[in-house]
Amino acid sequence: MEITGREFPKSNRIRKWRKFQSLSQEGLGRKLGLNSRVIISHWENGKSHPNPQQISELMEILECKFEDLFPDQVKKAKEKHPHHEEE
């Protein structure tokens, strides 16, 4: 599924999954090789979004799937392409 920046919601579940893994914004940022917790804060508040590589790393670190982090985008994609089956 290809995702562009305009398709990301103002809110997402990064915060929920980060807290579930008992990680601070700073701790998650360190695991992602980021030098600022502000980047994580911006993702969580919809001011910016992770790039595809960071999303992949987030899913690994937070032990979740894309649809766990961005359920609205999965729903929109299914509504847009109702006959498309996942491979």
HTML snippet that shows the backbone in 3Dmol.js (N, CA, C, O; Angstrom):
<script src="https://3Dmol.org/build/3Dmol-min.js"></script>
<div id="view" style="width:600px;height:400px;position:relative"></div>
<script>
const pdb = `
ATOM      1  N   MET A   1       0.853  -1.168   0.000  1.00  0.00           N
ATOM      2  CA  MET A   1       0.000   0.000   0.000  1.00  0.00           C
ATOM      3  C   MET A   1       0.898   1.229   0.000  1.00  0.00           C
ATOM      4  O   MET A   1       1.769   1.369   0.859  1.00  0.00           O
ATOM      5  N   GLU A   2       0.688   2.105  -0.949  1.00  0.00           N
ATOM      6  CA  GLU A   2       1.480   3.326  -1.023  1.00  0.00           C
ATOM      7  C   GLU A   2       0.769   4.427  -0.246  1.00  0.00           C
ATOM      8  O   GLU A   2      -0.426   4.659  -0.428  1.00  0.00           O
ATOM      9  N   ILE A   3       1.510   5.093   0.610  1.00  0.00           N
ATOM     10  CA  ILE A   3       0.946   6.153   1.453  1.00  0.00           C
ATOM     11  C   ILE A   3       1.696   7.447   1.168  1.00  0.00           C
ATOM     12  O   ILE A   3       2.927   7.471   1.164  1.00  0.00           O
ATOM     13  N   THR A   4       0.963   8.503   0.935  1.00  0.00           N
ATOM     14  CA  THR A   4       1.583   9.816   0.775  1.00  0.00           C
ATOM     15  C   THR A   4       1.315  10.627   2.030  1.00  0.00           C
ATOM     16  O   THR A   4       0.444  10.274   2.824  1.00  0.00           O
ATOM     17  N   GLY A   5       2.041  11.689   2.211  1.00  0.00           N
ATOM     18  CA  GLY A   5       1.903  12.524   3.400  1.00  0.00           C
ATOM     19  C   GLY A   5       0.502  13.036   3.628  1.00  0.00           C
ATOM     20  O   GLY A   5       0.074  13.163   4.775  1.00  0.00           O
ATOM     21  N   ARG A   6      -0.223  13.334   2.566  1.00  0.00           N
ATOM     22  CA  ARG A   6      -1.560  13.892   2.723  1.00  0.00           C
ATOM     23  C   ARG A   6      -2.557  12.886   3.286  1.00  0.00           C
ATOM     24  O   ARG A   6      -3.631  13.277   3.746  1.00  0.00           O
ATOM     25  N   GLU A   7      -2.225  11.612   3.258  1.00  0.00           N
ATOM     26  CA  GLU A   7      -3.155  10.591   3.726  1.00  0.00           C
ATOM     27  C   GLU A   7      -3.011  10.304   5.229  1.00  0.00           C
ATOM     28  O   GLU A   7      -3.814   9.556   5.787  1.00  0.00           O
ATOM     29  N   PHE A   8      -2.018  10.877   5.878  1.00  0.00           N
ATOM     30  CA  PHE A   8      -1.827  10.605   7.295  1.00  0.00           C
ATOM     31  C   PHE A   8      -2.763  11.450   8.136  1.00  0.00           C
ATOM     32  O   PHE A   8      -2.998  12.618   7.825  1.00  0.00           O
ATOM     33  N   PRO A   9      -3.297  10.871   9.194  1.00  0.00           N
ATOM     34  CA  PRO A   9      -4.264  11.577  10.026  1.00  0.00           C
ATOM     35  C   PRO A   9      -3.595  12.567  10.962  1.00  0.00           C
ATOM     36  O   PRO A   9      -2.381  12.535  11.166  1.00  0.00           O
ATOM     37  N   LYS A  10      -4.406  13.441  11.521  1.00  0.00           N
ATOM     38  CA  LYS A  10      -3.915  14.354  12.558  1.00  0.00           C
ATOM     39  C   LYS A  10      -3.537  13.563  13.803  1.00  0.00           C
ATOM     40  O   LYS A  10      -2.618  13.937  14.532  1.00  0.00           O
ATOM     41  N   SER A  11      -4.248  12.473  14.039  1.00  0.00           N
ATOM     42  CA  SER A  11      -3.912  11.636  15.185  1.00  0.00           C
ATOM     43  C   SER A  11      -3.639  10.227  14.692  1.00  0.00           C
ATOM     44  O   SER A  11      -4.165   9.796  13.666  1.00  0.00           O
ATOM     45  N   ASN A  12      -2.830   9.537  15.422  1.00  0.00           N
ATOM     46  CA  ASN A  12      -2.492   8.163  15.084  1.00  0.00           C
ATOM     47  C   ASN A  12      -2.263   7.416  16.384  1.00  0.00           C
ATOM     48  O   ASN A  12      -2.474   7.964  17.466  1.00  0.00           O
ATOM     49  N   ARG A  13      -1.846   6.208  16.288  1.00  0.00           N
ATOM     50  CA  ARG A  13      -1.689   5.398  17.488  1.00  0.00           C
ATOM     51  C   ARG A  13      -0.234   5.170  17.879  1.00  0.00           C
ATOM     52  O   ARG A  13       0.064   4.251  18.642  1.00  0.00           O
ATOM     53  N   ILE A  14       0.663   5.985  17.371  1.00  0.00           N
ATOM     54  CA  ILE A  14       2.068   5.830  17.748  1.00  0.00           C
ATOM     55  C   ILE A  14       2.215   5.999  19.256  1.00  0.00           C
ATOM     56  O   ILE A  14       2.900   5.207  19.905  1.00  0.00           O
ATOM     57  N   ARG A  15       1.579   7.024  19.818  1.00  0.00           N
ATOM     58  CA  ARG A  15       1.673   7.274  21.263  1.00  0.00           C
ATOM     59  C   ARG A  15       1.191   6.056  22.057  1.00  0.00           C
ATOM     60  O   ARG A  15       1.844   5.621  23.004  1.00  0.00           O
ATOM     61  N   LYS A  16       0.044   5.519  21.657  1.00  0.00           N
ATOM     62  CA  LYS A  16      -0.525   4.358  22.362  1.00  0.00           C
ATOM     63  C   LYS A  16       0.468   3.184  22.374  1.00  0.00           C
ATOM     64  O   LYS A  16       0.721   2.590  23.422  1.00  0.00           O
ATOM     65  N   TRP A  17       1.019   2.861  21.212  1.00  0.00           N
ATOM     66  CA  TRP A  17       1.931   1.723  21.119  1.00  0.00           C
ATOM     67  C   TRP A  17       3.259   2.012  21.803  1.00  0.00           C
ATOM     68  O   TRP A  17       3.873   1.110  22.373  1.00  0.00           O
ATOM     69  N   ARG A  18       3.705   3.261  21.751  1.00  0.00           N
ATOM     70  CA  ARG A  18       4.947   3.636  22.445  1.00  0.00           C
ATOM     71  C   ARG A  18       4.785   3.430  23.938  1.00  0.00           C
ATOM     72  O   ARG A  18       5.655   2.849  24.588  1.00  0.00           O
ATOM     73  N   LYS A  19       3.671   3.905  24.486  1.00  0.00           N
ATOM     74  CA  LYS A  19       3.429   3.751  25.919  1.00  0.00           C
ATOM     75  C   LYS A  19       3.226   2.285  26.295  1.00  0.00           C
ATOM     76  O   LYS A  19       3.649   1.849  27.366  1.00  0.00           O
ATOM     77  N   PHE A  20       2.577   1.527  25.412  1.00  0.00           N
ATOM     78  CA  PHE A  20       2.374   0.093  25.652  1.00  0.00           C
ATOM     79  C   PHE A  20       3.727  -0.614  25.806  1.00  0.00           C
ATOM     80  O   PHE A  20       3.851  -1.566  26.577  1.00  0.00           O
ATOM     81  N   GLN A  21       4.725  -0.146  25.074  1.00  0.00           N
ATOM     82  CA  GLN A  21       6.076  -0.723  25.152  1.00  0.00           C
ATOM     83  C   GLN A  21       6.926  -0.035  26.221  1.00  0.00           C
ATOM     84  O   GLN A  21       8.128  -0.281  26.316  1.00  0.00           O
ATOM     85  N   SER A  22       6.297   0.828  27.025  1.00  0.00           N
ATOM     86  CA  SER A  22       6.985   1.546  28.108  1.00  0.00           C
ATOM     87  C   SER A  22       8.181   2.359  27.609  1.00  0.00           C
ATOM     88  O   SER A  22       9.238   2.382  28.240  1.00  0.00           O
ATOM     89  N   LEU A  23       8.000   3.011  26.488  1.00  0.00           N
ATOM     90  CA  LEU A  23       9.055   3.855  25.936  1.00  0.00           C
ATOM     91  C   LEU A  23       8.665   5.323  26.046  1.00  0.00           C
ATOM     92  O   LEU A  23       7.508   5.691  25.838  1.00  0.00           O
ATOM     93  N   SER A  24       9.637   6.143  26.372  1.00  0.00           N
ATOM     94  CA  SER A  24       9.425   7.588  26.326  1.00  0.00           C
ATOM     95  C   SER A  24       9.614   8.037  24.876  1.00  0.00           C
ATOM     96  O   SER A  24      10.107   7.276  24.043  1.00  0.00           O
ATOM     97  N   GLN A  25       9.224   9.263  24.586  1.00  0.00           N
ATOM     98  CA  GLN A  25       9.480   9.794  23.247  1.00  0.00           C
ATOM     99  C   GLN A  25      10.977   9.791  22.964  1.00  0.00           C
ATOM    100  O   GLN A  25      11.410   9.445  21.864  1.00  0.00           O
ATOM    101  N   GLU A  26      11.756  10.177  23.959  1.00  0.00           N
ATOM    102  CA  GLU A  26      13.209  10.194  23.810  1.00  0.00           C
ATOM    103  C   GLU A  26      13.750   8.787  23.568  1.00  0.00           C
ATOM    104  O   GLU A  26      14.621   8.594  22.720  1.00  0.00           O
ATOM    105  N   GLY A  27      13.241   7.809  24.306  1.00  0.00           N
ATOM    106  CA  GLY A  27      13.693   6.421  24.153  1.00  0.00           C
ATOM    107  C   GLY A  27      13.371   5.868  22.774  1.00  0.00           C
ATOM    108  O   GLY A  27      14.208   5.211  22.155  1.00  0.00           O
ATOM    109  N   LEU A  28      12.160   6.133  22.289  1.00  0.00           N
ATOM    110  CA  LEU A  28      11.787   5.676  20.954  1.00  0.00           C
ATOM    111  C   LEU A  28      12.650   6.370  19.911  1.00  0.00           C
ATOM    112  O   LEU A  28      13.113   5.738  18.962  1.00  0.00           O
ATOM    113  N   GLY A  29      12.865   7.661  20.085  1.00  0.00           N
ATOM    114  CA  GLY A  29      13.723   8.398  19.156  1.00  0.00           C
ATOM    115  C   GLY A  29      15.124   7.806  19.078  1.00  0.00           C
ATOM    116  O   GLY A  29      15.687   7.664  17.992  1.00  0.00           O
ATOM    117  N   ARG A  30      15.684   7.463  20.236  1.00  0.00           N
ATOM    118  CA  ARG A  30      17.023   6.851  20.260  1.00  0.00           C
ATOM    119  C   ARG A  30      17.034   5.539  19.486  1.00  0.00           C
ATOM    120  O   ARG A  30      17.956   5.282  18.711  1.00  0.00           O
ATOM    121  N   LYS A  31      16.013   4.707  19.691  1.00  0.00           N
ATOM    122  CA  LYS A  31      15.945   3.416  18.996  1.00  0.00           C
ATOM    123  C   LYS A  31      15.841   3.607  17.481  1.00  0.00           C
ATOM    124  O   LYS A  31      16.283   2.758  16.707  1.00  0.00           O
ATOM    125  N   LEU A  32      15.253   4.728  17.072  1.00  0.00           N
ATOM    126  CA  LEU A  32      15.111   5.031  15.647  1.00  0.00           C
ATOM    127  C   LEU A  32      16.306   5.805  15.089  1.00  0.00           C
ATOM    128  O   LEU A  32      16.363   6.093  13.893  1.00  0.00           O
ATOM    129  N   GLY A  33      17.266   6.141  15.969  1.00  0.00           N
ATOM    130  CA  GLY A  33      18.434   6.891  15.535  1.00  0.00           C
ATOM    131  C   GLY A  33      18.159   8.372  15.337  1.00  0.00           C
ATOM    132  O   GLY A  33      18.876   9.051  14.602  1.00  0.00           O
ATOM    133  N   LEU A  34      17.121   8.870  15.991  1.00  0.00           N
ATOM    134  CA  LEU A  34      16.771  10.290  15.897  1.00  0.00           C
ATOM    135  C   LEU A  34      17.386  11.030  17.069  1.00  0.00           C
ATOM    136  O   LEU A  34      17.510  10.471  18.159  1.00  0.00           O
ATOM    137  N   ASN A  35      17.768  12.260  16.863  1.00  0.00           N
ATOM    138  CA  ASN A  35      18.435  12.992  17.940  1.00  0.00           C
ATOM    139  C   ASN A  35      17.506  13.941  18.680  1.00  0.00           C
ATOM    140  O   ASN A  35      17.967  14.782  19.451  1.00  0.00           O
ATOM    141  N   SER A  36      16.187  13.815  18.453  1.00  0.00           N
ATOM    142  CA  SER A  36      15.267  14.713  19.128  1.00  0.00           C
ATOM    143  C   SER A  36      13.928  14.028  19.395  1.00  0.00           C
ATOM    144  O   SER A  36      13.363  13.385  18.510  1.00  0.00           O
ATOM    145  N   ARG A  37      13.433  14.168  20.607  1.00  0.00           N
ATOM    146  CA  ARG A  37      12.121  13.620  20.934  1.00  0.00           C
ATOM    147  C   ARG A  37      11.012  14.423  20.269  1.00  0.00           C
ATOM    148  O   ARG A  37       9.879  13.955  20.154  1.00  0.00           O
ATOM    149  N   VAL A  38      11.347  15.648  19.825  1.00  0.00           N
ATOM    150  CA  VAL A  38      10.368  16.524  19.183  1.00  0.00           C
ATOM    151  C   VAL A  38       9.814  15.865  17.913  1.00  0.00           C
ATOM    152  O   VAL A  38       8.637  16.025  17.590  1.00  0.00           O
ATOM    153  N   ILE A  39      10.658  15.134  17.206  1.00  0.00           N
ATOM    154  CA  ILE A  39      10.206  14.441  15.999  1.00  0.00           C
ATOM    155  C   ILE A  39       9.099  13.455  16.350  1.00  0.00           C
ATOM    156  O   ILE A  39       8.086  13.393  15.654  1.00  0.00           O
ATOM    157  N   ILE A  40       9.279  12.689  17.416  1.00  0.00           N
ATOM    158  CA  ILE A  40       8.256  11.726  17.853  1.00  0.00           C
ATOM    159  C   ILE A  40       6.994  12.479  18.257  1.00  0.00           C
ATOM    160  O   ILE A  40       5.889  12.064  17.908  1.00  0.00           O
ATOM    161  N   SER A  41       7.143  13.566  18.979  1.00  0.00           N
ATOM    162  CA  SER A  41       6.006  14.382  19.390  1.00  0.00           C
ATOM    163  C   SER A  41       5.227  14.877  18.171  1.00  0.00           C
ATOM    164  O   SER A  41       3.996  14.854  18.163  1.00  0.00           O
ATOM    165  N   HIS A  42       5.942  15.319  17.153  1.00  0.00           N
ATOM    166  CA  HIS A  42       5.278  15.806  15.939  1.00  0.00           C
ATOM    167  C   HIS A  42       4.514  14.684  15.245  1.00  0.00           C
ATOM    168  O   HIS A  42       3.414  14.908  14.739  1.00  0.00           O
ATOM    169  N   TRP A  43       5.079  13.491  15.216  1.00  0.00           N
ATOM    170  CA  TRP A  43       4.361  12.348  14.630  1.00  0.00           C
ATOM    171  C   TRP A  43       3.083  12.070  15.411  1.00  0.00           C
ATOM    172  O   TRP A  43       2.012  11.878  14.835  1.00  0.00           O
ATOM    173  N   GLU A  44       3.216  12.053  16.729  1.00  0.00           N
ATOM    174  CA  GLU A  44       2.070  11.718  17.581  1.00  0.00           C
ATOM    175  C   GLU A  44       0.964  12.765  17.498  1.00  0.00           C
ATOM    176  O   GLU A  44      -0.209  12.452  17.701  1.00  0.00           O
ATOM    177  N   ASN A  45       1.336  13.997  17.203  1.00  0.00           N
ATOM    178  CA  ASN A  45       0.358  15.085  17.140  1.00  0.00           C
ATOM    179  C   ASN A  45      -0.045  15.466  15.718  1.00  0.00           C
ATOM    180  O   ASN A  45      -0.760  16.448  15.517  1.00  0.00           O
ATOM    181  N   GLY A  46       0.408  14.697  14.738  1.00  0.00           N
ATOM    182  CA  GLY A  46       0.010  14.925  13.358  1.00  0.00           C
ATOM    183  C   GLY A  46       0.658  16.121  12.691  1.00  0.00           C
ATOM    184  O   GLY A  46       0.194  16.566  11.641  1.00  0.00           O
ATOM    185  N   LYS A  47       1.725  16.654  13.280  1.00  0.00           N
ATOM    186  CA  LYS A  47       2.410  17.805  12.672  1.00  0.00           C
ATOM    187  C   LYS A  47       3.339  17.361  11.549  1.00  0.00           C
ATOM    188  O   LYS A  47       3.662  18.143  10.656  1.00  0.00           O
ATOM    189  N   SER A  48       3.760  16.116  11.598  1.00  0.00           N
ATOM    190  CA  SER A  48       4.567  15.505  10.546  1.00  0.00           C
ATOM    191  C   SER A  48       4.318  14.005  10.625  1.00  0.00           C
ATOM    192  O   SER A  48       3.565  13.539  11.480  1.00  0.00           O
ATOM    193  N   HIS A  49       4.938  13.270   9.753  1.00  0.00           N
ATOM    194  CA  HIS A  49       4.741  11.825   9.783  1.00  0.00           C
ATOM    195  C   HIS A  49       6.045  11.117   9.449  1.00  0.00           C
ATOM    196  O   HIS A  49       6.922  11.681   8.795  1.00  0.00           O
ATOM    197  N   PRO A  50       6.161   9.886   9.903  1.00  0.00           N
ATOM    198  CA  PRO A  50       7.369   9.118   9.609  1.00  0.00           C
ATOM    199  C   PRO A  50       7.426   8.744   8.133  1.00  0.00           C
ATOM    200  O   PRO A  50       6.394   8.593   7.480  1.00  0.00           O
ATOM    201  N   ASN A  51       8.628   8.599   7.622  1.00  0.00           N
ATOM    202  CA  ASN A  51       8.780   8.141   6.242  1.00  0.00           C
ATOM    203  C   ASN A  51       8.601   6.620   6.205  1.00  0.00           C
ATOM    204  O   ASN A  51       8.560   5.990   7.262  1.00  0.00           O
ATOM    205  N   PRO A  52       8.494   6.020   5.026  1.00  0.00           N
ATOM    206  CA  PRO A  52       8.258   4.570   4.959  1.00  0.00           C
ATOM    207  C   PRO A  52       9.279   3.729   5.721  1.00  0.00           C
ATOM    208  O   PRO A  52       8.904   2.749   6.365  1.00  0.00           O
ATOM    209  N   GLN A  53      10.558   4.088   5.663  1.00  0.00           N
ATOM    210  CA  GLN A  53      11.581   3.334   6.412  1.00  0.00           C
ATOM    211  C   GLN A  53      11.334   3.452   7.912  1.00  0.00           C
ATOM    212  O   GLN A  53      11.447   2.464   8.638  1.00  0.00           O
ATOM    213  N   GLN A  54      11.002   4.641   8.376  1.00  0.00           N
ATOM    214  CA  GLN A  54      10.731   4.836   9.803  1.00  0.00           C
ATOM    215  C   GLN A  54       9.480   4.085  10.230  1.00  0.00           C
ATOM    216  O   GLN A  54       9.423   3.565  11.345  1.00  0.00           O
ATOM    217  N   ILE A  55       8.476   4.019   9.362  1.00  0.00           N
ATOM    218  CA  ILE A  55       7.268   3.253   9.688  1.00  0.00           C
ATOM    219  C   ILE A  55       7.627   1.791   9.872  1.00  0.00           C
ATOM    220  O   ILE A  55       7.161   1.146  10.810  1.00  0.00           O
ATOM    221  N   SER A  56       8.450   1.272   8.985  1.00  0.00           N
ATOM    222  CA  SER A  56       8.893  -0.120   9.092  1.00  0.00           C
ATOM    223  C   SER A  56       9.634  -0.349  10.413  1.00  0.00           C
ATOM    224  O   SER A  56       9.396  -1.347  11.094  1.00  0.00           O
ATOM    225  N   GLU A  57      10.522   0.562  10.769  1.00  0.00           N
ATOM    226  CA  GLU A  57      11.265   0.458  12.020  1.00  0.00           C
ATOM    227  C   GLU A  57      10.331   0.590  13.225  1.00  0.00           C
ATOM    228  O   GLU A  57      10.490  -0.124  14.215  1.00  0.00           O
ATOM    229  N   LEU A  58       9.360   1.500  13.142  1.00  0.00           N
ATOM    230  CA  LEU A  58       8.380   1.657  14.224  1.00  0.00           C
ATOM    231  C   LEU A  58       7.629   0.348  14.467  1.00  0.00           C
ATOM    232  O   LEU A  58       7.455  -0.073  15.610  1.00  0.00           O
ATOM    233  N   MET A  59       7.187  -0.292  13.381  1.00  0.00           N
ATOM    234  CA  MET A  59       6.433  -1.537  13.519  1.00  0.00           C
ATOM    235  C   MET A  59       7.283  -2.608  14.196  1.00  0.00           C
ATOM    236  O   MET A  59       6.775  -3.388  15.003  1.00  0.00           O
ATOM    237  N   GLU A  60       8.575  -2.649  13.871  1.00  0.00           N
ATOM    238  CA  GLU A  60       9.466  -3.624  14.489  1.00  0.00           C
ATOM    239  C   GLU A  60       9.691  -3.303  15.973  1.00  0.00           C
ATOM    240  O   GLU A  60       9.569  -4.183  16.825  1.00  0.00           O
ATOM    241  N   ILE A  61      10.015  -2.062  16.273  1.00  0.00           N
ATOM    242  CA  ILE A  61      10.289  -1.649  17.652  1.00  0.00           C
ATOM    243  C   ILE A  61       9.046  -1.787  18.529  1.00  0.00           C
ATOM    244  O   ILE A  61       9.126  -2.276  19.655  1.00  0.00           O
ATOM    245  N   LEU A  62       7.894  -1.351  18.006  1.00  0.00           N
ATOM    246  CA  LEU A  62       6.662  -1.352  18.799  1.00  0.00           C
ATOM    247  C   LEU A  62       5.912  -2.682  18.724  1.00  0.00           C
ATOM    248  O   LEU A  62       4.887  -2.868  19.381  1.00  0.00           O
ATOM    249  N   GLU A  63       6.445  -3.617  17.901  1.00  0.00           N
ATOM    250  CA  GLU A  63       5.863  -4.951  17.762  1.00  0.00           C
ATOM    251  C   GLU A  63       4.390  -4.873  17.363  1.00  0.00           C
ATOM    252  O   GLU A  63       3.517  -5.437  18.023  1.00  0.00           O
ATOM    253  N   CYS A  64       4.140  -4.161  16.267  1.00  0.00           N
ATOM    254  CA  CYS A  64       2.772  -4.003  15.784  1.00  0.00           C
ATOM    255  C   CYS A  64       2.767  -3.970  14.258  1.00  0.00           C
ATOM    256  O   CYS A  64       3.819  -4.018  13.621  1.00  0.00           O
ATOM    257  N   LYS A  65       1.589  -3.889  13.693  1.00  0.00           N
ATOM    258  CA  LYS A  65       1.407  -3.831  12.243  1.00  0.00           C
ATOM    259  C   LYS A  65       1.046  -2.408  11.830  1.00  0.00           C
ATOM    260  O   LYS A  65       0.695  -1.571  12.662  1.00  0.00           O
ATOM    261  N   PHE A  66       1.140  -2.153  10.521  1.00  0.00           N
ATOM    262  CA  PHE A  66       0.784  -0.843   9.994  1.00  0.00           C
ATOM    263  C   PHE A  66      -0.630  -0.458  10.414  1.00  0.00           C
ATOM    264  O   PHE A  66      -0.864   0.666  10.857  1.00  0.00           O
ATOM    265  N   GLU A  67      -1.576  -1.393  10.274  1.00  0.00           N
ATOM    266  CA  GLU A  67      -2.968  -1.088  10.605  1.00  0.00           C
ATOM    267  C   GLU A  67      -3.174  -0.797  12.091  1.00  0.00           C
ATOM    268  O   GLU A  67      -4.157  -0.158  12.465  1.00  0.00           O
ATOM    269  N   ASP A  68      -2.254  -1.262  12.941  1.00  0.00           N
ATOM    270  CA  ASP A  68      -2.321  -0.928  14.369  1.00  0.00           C
ATOM    271  C   ASP A  68      -1.963   0.543  14.601  1.00  0.00           C
ATOM    272  O   ASP A  68      -2.527   1.200  15.475  1.00  0.00           O
ATOM    273  N   LEU A  69      -1.030   1.041  13.814  1.00  0.00           N
ATOM    274  CA  LEU A  69      -0.585   2.427  13.956  1.00  0.00           C
ATOM    275  C   LEU A  69      -1.466   3.407  13.199  1.00  0.00           C
ATOM    276  O   LEU A  69      -1.704   4.522  13.664  1.00  0.00           O
ATOM    277  N   PHE A  70      -1.952   2.994  12.031  1.00  0.00           N
ATOM    278  CA  PHE A  70      -2.699   3.899  11.161  1.00  0.00           C
ATOM    279  C   PHE A  70      -3.979   3.235  10.650  1.00  0.00           C
ATOM    280  O   PHE A  70      -4.130   3.041   9.444  1.00  0.00           O
ATOM    281  N   PRO A  71      -4.897   2.886  11.547  1.00  0.00           N
ATOM    282  CA  PRO A  71      -6.108   2.170  11.119  1.00  0.00           C
ATOM    283  C   PRO A  71      -6.983   2.959  10.153  1.00  0.00           C
ATOM    284  O   PRO A  71      -7.639   2.369   9.295  1.00  0.00           O
ATOM    285  N   ASP A  72      -7.001   4.262  10.278  1.00  0.00           N
ATOM    286  CA  ASP A  72      -7.829   5.075   9.377  1.00  0.00           C
ATOM    287  C   ASP A  72      -7.345   4.975   7.933  1.00  0.00           C
ATOM    288  O   ASP A  72      -8.158   4.979   7.008  1.00  0.00           O
ATOM    289  N   GLN A  73      -6.036   4.885   7.729  1.00  0.00           N
ATOM    290  CA  GLN A  73      -5.512   4.786   6.375  1.00  0.00           C
ATOM    291  C   GLN A  73      -5.860   3.432   5.759  1.00  0.00           C
ATOM    292  O   GLN A  73      -6.146   3.351   4.564  1.00  0.00           O
ATOM    293  N   VAL A  74      -5.838   2.380   6.558  1.00  0.00           N
ATOM    294  CA  VAL A  74      -6.212   1.060   6.053  1.00  0.00           C
ATOM    295  C   VAL A  74      -7.688   1.061   5.674  1.00  0.00           C
ATOM    296  O   VAL A  74      -8.070   0.534   4.630  1.00  0.00           O
ATOM    297  N   LYS A  75      -8.509   1.653   6.526  1.00  0.00           N
ATOM    298  CA  LYS A  75      -9.948   1.732   6.256  1.00  0.00           C
ATOM    299  C   LYS A  75     -10.211   2.515   4.972  1.00  0.00           C
ATOM    300  O   LYS A  75     -11.000   2.086   4.130  1.00  0.00           O
ATOM    301  N   LYS A  76      -9.548   3.667   4.822  1.00  0.00           N
ATOM    302  CA  LYS A  76      -9.735   4.487   3.617  1.00  0.00           C
ATOM    303  C   LYS A  76      -9.299   3.731   2.366  1.00  0.00           C
ATOM    304  O   LYS A  76      -9.963   3.801   1.332  1.00  0.00           O
ATOM    305  N   ALA A  77      -8.180   3.007   2.461  1.00  0.00           N
ATOM    306  CA  ALA A  77      -7.691   2.255   1.310  1.00  0.00           C
ATOM    307  C   ALA A  77      -8.678   1.165   0.921  1.00  0.00           C
ATOM    308  O   ALA A  77      -8.910   0.927  -0.264  1.00  0.00           O
ATOM    309  N   LYS A  78      -9.261   0.501   1.918  1.00  0.00           N
ATOM    310  CA  LYS A  78     -10.241  -0.549   1.636  1.00  0.00           C
ATOM    311  C   LYS A  78     -11.509   0.038   1.033  1.00  0.00           C
ATOM    312  O   LYS A  78     -12.118  -0.573   0.155  1.00  0.00           O
ATOM    313  N   GLU A  79     -11.910   1.211   1.493  1.00  0.00           N
ATOM    314  CA  GLU A  79     -13.093   1.871   0.938  1.00  0.00           C
ATOM    315  C   GLU A  79     -12.837   2.324  -0.495  1.00  0.00           C
ATOM    316  O   GLU A  79     -13.725   2.265  -1.345  1.00  0.00           O
ATOM    317  N   LYS A  80     -11.619   2.774  -0.748  1.00  0.00           N
ATOM    318  CA  LYS A  80     -11.259   3.262  -2.072  1.00  0.00           C
ATOM    319  C   LYS A  80     -11.122   2.123  -3.078  1.00  0.00           C
ATOM    320  O   LYS A  80     -11.414   2.281  -4.264  1.00  0.00           O
ATOM    321  N   HIS A  81     -10.676   0.981  -2.585  1.00  0.00           N
ATOM    322  CA  HIS A  81     -10.445  -0.190  -3.440  1.00  0.00           C
ATOM    323  C   HIS A  81     -11.120  -1.412  -2.815  1.00  0.00           C
ATOM    324  O   HIS A  81     -10.428  -2.312  -2.340  1.00  0.00           O
ATOM    325  N   PRO A  82     -12.453  -1.463  -2.803  1.00  0.00           N
ATOM    326  CA  PRO A  82     -13.158  -2.538  -2.089  1.00  0.00           C
ATOM    327  C   PRO A  82     -12.918  -3.942  -2.630  1.00  0.00           C
ATOM    328  O   PRO A  82     -13.094  -4.911  -1.891  1.00  0.00           O
ATOM    329  N   HIS A  83     -12.526  -4.085  -3.884  1.00  0.00           N
ATOM    330  CA  HIS A  83     -12.333  -5.421  -4.455  1.00  0.00           C
ATOM    331  C   HIS A  83     -10.885  -5.859  -4.462  1.00  0.00           C
ATOM    332  O   HIS A  83     -10.561  -6.949  -4.935  1.00  0.00           O
ATOM    333  N   HIS A  84     -10.011  -5.012  -3.939  1.00  0.00           N
ATOM    334  CA  HIS A  84      -8.598  -5.358  -3.874  1.00  0.00           C
ATOM    335  C   HIS A  84      -8.356  -6.245  -2.657  1.00  0.00           C
ATOM    336  O   HIS A  84      -8.709  -5.884  -1.535  1.00  0.00           O
ATOM    337  N   GLU A  85      -7.753  -7.402  -2.889  1.00  0.00           N
ATOM    338  CA  GLU A  85      -7.459  -8.310  -1.779  1.00  0.00           C
ATOM    339  C   GLU A  85      -5.993  -8.197  -1.441  1.00  0.00           C
ATOM    340  O   GLU A  85      -5.150  -8.005  -2.318  1.00  0.00           O
ATOM    341  N   GLU A  86      -5.696  -8.319  -0.163  1.00  0.00           N
ATOM    342  CA  GLU A  86      -4.306  -8.274   0.287  1.00  0.00           C
ATOM    343  C   GLU A  86      -3.605  -9.531  -0.164  1.00  0.00           C
ATOM    344  O   GLU A  86      -4.200 -10.607  -0.217  1.00  0.00           O
ATOM    345  N   GLU A  87      -2.329  -9.387  -0.492  1.00  0.00           N
ATOM    346  CA  GLU A  87      -1.537 -10.542  -0.920  1.00  0.00           C
ATOM    347  C   GLU A  87      -0.933 -11.232   0.259  1.00  0.00           C
ATOM    348  O   GLU A  87      -0.230 -12.229   0.098  1.00  0.00           O
TER     349      GLU A  87
END
`;
const viewer = $3Dmol.createViewer("view");
viewer.addModel(pdb, "pdb");
viewer.setStyle({}, {cartoon: {color: "spectrum"}});
viewer.zoomTo();
viewer.render();
</script>
